[in-house]
Amino acid sequence: MPNPTTKPVQPLMLTAAYYLSFIVMGLASAAEGPSLPTLAKHTSSPLELIGLIFVFGALGYLLGSLTGGRAYDHIPGHRFMAFSMLVMLGAAAVYPIASTLWLLLLAALAMGLGKGGLDVGCNTLLQWVHGEQVGPFMNGLHFFFGVGAFLSPILLAQIISITHEIYWVFWTIALLSLPLAIWFWFLPEPPAHLKADDQNHSPIPFLPVLLIVLAFVAYVGAEVGFSNWIYTYAITLNLATTITAAYLTSAFWGLFTVGRLLGIWIASRASPRTILFTDLAGCFAGLCLIILGNASAPLLWVGSSIFGFSMASIFPNILMLANKSIRVTGTITGWFLVGAGIGGMLLPWLIGQAFALIGPGSIMFIIVADLILEAIILLVFIYGNRKVVLA
């Protein structure tokens, strides 16, 4: 007979594992943008070509999401998550020592594969662990991604100031991945509450899923595009040094993290619909400040902080909005994160091309257009599912 006192421990233990893995994923995601100039120097690559790491990383993320989405409905999820962590470990070890562009792009592809598999797993299994009470826990999960992303540029700035190189930024990520991979391998599996739907071959609701996929394309494109290019934007316009630009990136992620922390509390008091459109309004306000003060370092800092704070809870609340009308399996979560991978691949690449051809100012206008598209997609989803979503 099982000891009843152990029952509350397992959900907390599993949640802690998912949260820690999201810190590592945040560290890895936020390290790439500020490392661009150094990675370009290591591989003797021009800026428009080094931006291909975002394309390959997002392609890997897309493939990892697709593979993981199917895997979590059919095989032990924690074993697959352990494998994903090991793939990230290998990629992080190679990143700073790659001396050719093709090797760096292979590392970016592998990093994306690991992150995609891990992202699907954490988002899906957390819902299986907590069921209908997942809202605050989901916001907490994405808060810890923000913690890692906030710490990454600070770590980068300190390492650059001491060693003038980036090796230990990525090797720290590799070292943190190893114990987590071992832990996941031995963790018990959560009950797969929604597995019966998959076994009964329930059809995927095409149009609602497509709209949520497109919403993730637009959102992640804006988040990754801004966070990965703001460092280079500030340096190119002479609004920051290499050190202060790293701290600017950290300010973005710091306010992003604060926003996700508050989102845990707000999620229990406001609907996803209200939160999403309030967040989008804040995003537009932050971008307008940056555009209007394109030669002002203080306005760049304020605008980036507002933008980061406002972007924070969009991702988890799109998931919560979807949950009101779609029963989410691992496969469906995988498709949602395929959208995230496409967005993370296309918009940063587009920004890199516009940056080289038009100039750094093009970044903010591209992101504004992208978020207008995001608002339109969410409106179509909400009013197309009004009986469920507006309830």
Backbone hydrogen bonds, N-H to C=O, Kabsch-Sander energy under -0.5 kcal/mol:
donor,donor_aa,acceptor,acceptor_aa,energy
6,T,3,N,-2.0
7,K,4,P,-1.1
9,V,6,T,-0.6
10,Q,6,T,-1.2
12,L,8,P,-1.1
13,M,9,V,-2.7
14,L,10,Q,-2.8
15,T,11,P,-2.5
16,A,12,L,-2.3
17,A,13,M,-1.9
18,Y,14,L,-2.2
19,Y,15,T,-2.5
20,L,16,A,-2.5
21,S,17,A,-2.0
22,F,18,Y,-1.6
23,I,19,Y,-1.5
24,V,20,L,-1.8
25,M,21,S,-2.1
26,G,22,F,-2.3
27,L,23,I,-2.4
28,A,24,V,-2.4
29,S,25,M,-2.5
30,A,26,G,-2.3
31,A,27,L,-1.0
32,E,28,A,-0.7
32,E,29,S,-0.5
33,G,29,S,-0.5
35,S,31,A,-1.0
36,L,32,E,-0.5
36,L,33,G,-1.7
39,L,35,S,-2.9
40,A,36,L,-2.7
41,K,37,P,-1.8
42,H,38,T,-2.6
43,T,39,L,-1.9
44,S,40,A,-0.6
44,S,41,K,-0.6
45,S,40,A,-2.4
49,L,46,P,-0.9
50,I,46,P,-2.3
51,G,47,L,-1.3
52,L,49,L,-2.1
53,I,50,I,-1.9
54,F,51,G,-1.4
55,V,51,G,-0.8
56,F,52,L,-2.8
57,G,53,I,-2.5
58,A,54,F,-2.4
59,L,55,V,-2.3
60,G,56,F,-2.5
61,Y,57,G,-2.2
62,L,58,A,-2.5
63,L,59,L,-2.3
64,G,60,G,-2.9
65,S,61,Y,-2.5
66,L,62,L,-2.3
67,T,63,L,-2.6
68,G,64,G,-2.7
69,G,65,S,-2.7
70,R,66,L,-1.4
71,A,67,T,-2.3
72,Y,68,G,-2.7
73,D,70,R,-0.8
74,H,71,A,-1.8
75,I,71,A,-3.0
80,F,76,P,-1.4
81,M,77,G,-2.1
82,A,78,H,-2.1
83,F,79,R,-2.0
84,S,80,F,-2.1
85,M,81,M,-2.2
86,L,82,A,-1.9
87,V,83,F,-2.0
88,M,84,S,-2.0
89,L,85,M,-2.2
90,G,86,L,-2.3
91,A,87,V,-2.1
92,A,88,M,-2.8
93,A,89,L,-1.9
94,V,90,G,-1.3
95,Y,91,A,-2.3
97,I,94,V,-1.3
98,A,94,V,-1.1
98,A,95,Y,-0.9
104,L,100,T,-1.8
105,L,101,L,-2.6
106,L,102,W,-1.9
107,A,103,L,-2.1
108,A,104,L,-2.4
109,L,105,L,-2.3
110,A,106,L,-2.4
111,M,107,A,-2.7
112,G,108,A,-2.3
113,L,109,L,-2.2
114,G,110,A,-2.4
115,K,111,M,-2.6
116,G,112,G,-2.8
117,G,113,L,-2.2
118,L,114,G,-2.2
119,D,115,K,-2.8
120,V,116,G,-2.1
121,G,117,G,-1.7
122,C,118,L,-2.7
123,N,119,D,-2.3
124,T,120,V,-2.5
125,L,121,G,-2.8
126,L,122,C,-1.8
127,Q,123,N,-0.9
128,W,124,T,-1.7
129,V,125,L,-2.1
130,H,126,L,-2.2
131,G,127,Q,-2.2
133,Q,130,H,-1.7
134,V,131,G,-1.3
137,F,133,Q,-0.5
138,M,134,V,-3.2
139,N,135,G,-2.1
140,G,136,P,-2.2
141,L,137,F,-2.3
142,H,138,M,-1.9
143,F,139,N,-1.5
144,F,140,G,-1.8
145,F,141,L,-1.1
146,G,142,H,-1.5
147,V,143,F,-1.7
148,G,144,F,-1.9
149,A,145,F,-2.5
150,F,146,G,-2.6
151,L,147,V,-2.1
152,S,148,G,-1.7
154,I,150,F,-0.8
155,L,151,L,-2.7
156,L,152,S,-2.5
157,A,153,P,-2.9
158,Q,154,I,-2.4
159,I,155,L,-2.4
160,I,156,L,-2.9
161,S,157,A,-2.2
162,I,158,Q,-1.4
163,T,159,I,-3.4
164,H,159,I,-0.7
164,H,160,I,-1.7
165,E,159,I,-0.5
169,V,166,I,-1.2
170,F,166,I,-1.1
171,W,167,Y,-2.1
172,T,168,W,-1.5
173,I,169,V,-1.2
174,A,170,F,-2.0
175,L,171,W,-2.3
176,L,172,T,-2.1
177,S,173,I,-1.5
178,L,174,A,-1.2
180,L,176,L,-0.9
181,A,177,S,-2.3
182,I,178,L,-2.0
183,W,179,P,-2.3
184,F,180,L,-2.7
185,W,181,A,-1.7
186,F,182,I,-1.0
186,F,183,W,-0.8
187,L,183,W,-0.8
187,L,184,F,-0.8
193,H,191,P,-1.5
195,K,192,A,-1.7
197,D,194,L,-0.7
198,D,194,L,-1.1
199,Q,195,K,-2.2
200,N,196,A,-2.0
201,H,198,D,-1.2
202,S,197,D,-2.0
206,F,204,I,-1.0
209,V,205,P,-2.0
210,L,206,F,-2.8
211,L,207,L,-2.4
212,I,208,P,-2.1
213,V,209,V,-2.6
214,L,210,L,-2.5
215,A,211,L,-2.2
216,F,212,I,-2.2
217,V,213,V,-2.0
218,A,214,L,-2.3
219,Y,215,A,-2.6
220,V,216,F,-2.3
221,G,217,V,-1.7
222,A,218,A,-1.8
223,E,219,Y,-2.5
224,V,220,V,-2.9
225,G,221,G,-2.2
226,F,222,A,-2.3
227,S,223,E,-2.5
228,N,224,V,-2.3
229,W,225,G,-1.1
230,I,226,F,-2.0
233,Y,229,W,-2.7
234,A,230,I,-2.4
235,I,231,Y,-1.9
236,T,232,T,-2.6
237,L,233,Y,-1.8
238,N,235,I,-1.5
239,L,234,A,-3.0
240,A,234,A,-0.8
245,A,241,T,-2.5
246,A,242,T,-1.1
247,Y,243,I,-1.8
248,L,244,T,-2.1
249,T,245,A,-2.3
250,S,246,A,-2.0
251,A,247,Y,-2.2
252,F,248,L,-2.2
253,W,249,T,-2.2
254,G,250,S,-2.8
255,L,251,A,-2.5
256,F,252,F,-2.0
257,T,253,W,-2.4
258,V,254,G,-2.1
259,G,255,L,-2.5
260,R,256,F,-1.9
261,L,257,T,-2.1
262,L,258,V,-2.6
263,G,259,G,-1.8
264,I,260,R,-1.0
264,I,261,L,-0.8
265,W,261,L,-0.7
265,W,262,L,-0.5
266,I,262,L,-2.8
267,A,263,G,-2.4
268,S,265,W,-0.9
269,R,266,I,-2.2
270,A,266,I,-1.9
275,I,271,S,-2.3
276,L,272,P,-2.7
277,F,273,R,-1.9
278,T,274,T,-1.8
279,D,275,I,-2.6
280,L,276,L,-2.3
281,A,277,F,-1.7
282,G,278,T,-1.8
283,C,279,D,-2.3
284,F,280,L,-2.2
285,A,281,A,-1.8
286,G,282,G,-2.4
287,L,283,C,-2.4
288,C,284,F,-2.2
289,L,285,A,-1.8
290,I,286,G,-1.7
291,I,287,L,-2.5
292,L,288,C,-2.8
293,G,289,L,-1.8
294,N,291,I,-0.9
296,S,293,G,-2.5
297,A,295,A,-0.6
300,L,296,S,-1.7
301,W,297,A,-2.2
302,V,298,P,-2.6
303,G,299,L,-3.0
304,S,300,L,-2.4
305,S,301,W,-2.0
306,I,302,V,-2.5
307,F,303,G,-2.5
308,G,304,S,-2.6
309,F,305,S,-2.5
310,S,306,I,-2.4
311,M,307,F,-2.2
312,A,308,G,-1.0
314,I,311,M,-1.5
315,F,311,M,-0.6
317,N,313,S,-1.4
318,I,314,I,-2.0
319,L,315,F,-1.7
320,M,316,P,-2.2
321,L,317,N,-2.3
322,A,318,I,-2.3
323,N,319,L,-2.1
324,K,320,M,-0.7
324,K,321,L,-0.9
325,S,322,A,-1.8
326,I,322,A,-2.1
328,V,326,I,-0.8
329,T,327,R,-0.5
333,T,329,T,-2.6
334,G,330,G,-2.4
335,W,331,T,-1.9
336,F,332,I,-2.3
337,L,333,T,-2.3
338,V,334,G,-1.5
339,G,335,W,-1.8
340,A,336,F,-1.4
341,G,337,L,-2.3
342,I,338,V,-2.6
343,G,339,G,-2.5
344,G,340,A,-2.6
345,M,341,G,-1.1
346,L,342,I,-2.9
347,L,343,G,-1.5
349,W,345,M,-1.0
350,L,346,L,-2.8
351,I,347,L,-2.8
352,G,348,P,-2.3
353,Q,349,W,-2.1
354,A,350,L,-2.6
355,F,351,I,-3.1
356,A,352,G,-1.8
357,L,353,Q,-2.2
358,I,354,A,-3.2
359,G,354,A,-1.9
362,S,359,G,-1.5
363,I,360,P,-1.7
364,M,361,G,-0.5
365,F,361,G,-0.9
366,I,362,S,-2.0
367,I,363,I,-2.0
368,V,364,M,-2.2
369,A,365,F,-2.1
370,D,366,I,-2.1
371,L,367,I,-2.2
372,I,368,V,-1.9
373,L,369,A,-1.8
374,E,370,D,-1.9
375,A,371,L,-2.2
376,I,372,I,-2.0
377,I,373,L,-2.4
378,L,374,E,-2.3
379,L,375,A,-2.1
380,V,376,I,-2.3
381,F,377,I,-2.3
382,I,378,L,-2.7
383,Y,379,L,-2.5
384,G,380,V,-1.5
385,N,381,F,-1.1
386,R,383,Y,-0.5
388,V,385,N,-1.1
389,V,385,N,-2.8
390,L,386,R,-1.5
391,A,388,V,-0.8
